[in-house]
Amino acid sequence: MRALLVAGMVVVASITPALAAVLAPNEIQTTFFTGQPFTSSTPSNVKFKMVFTADGKMTREPVAKTGGVKGEGTWKLTKDGFCTTWKGSTANCFRIQTAGDNKWSVMKGTTAIGTWTK
């Protein structure tokens, strides 16, 4: 009986990441690209105030004085998500998937490169 319970827990744990919903480009735009600020956190927990405006521009500002670099750039939607280009950098493309209540993972391929919260 215990083996059956353990096997069931392994199955649930293995499919839980698959249950994360990937946001469609229009959902990304209406949730985040509205000109309203939200918080972005890196895997090393550096936090930024992010603002994406409807005209395709974006800014980031470190929340703390001890980490992160202020920046500005542009964004555009793609068929799978969106791409950003920060001044002085090349374009990078991402997907957004749900990661809890008012929390989303920013994905580059299969790697979470950040977390957005509102």
Order of alpha helices (4+ residues) and beta strands (2+ residues): alpha-alpha-beta-beta-beta-beta-beta-beta-beta-beta
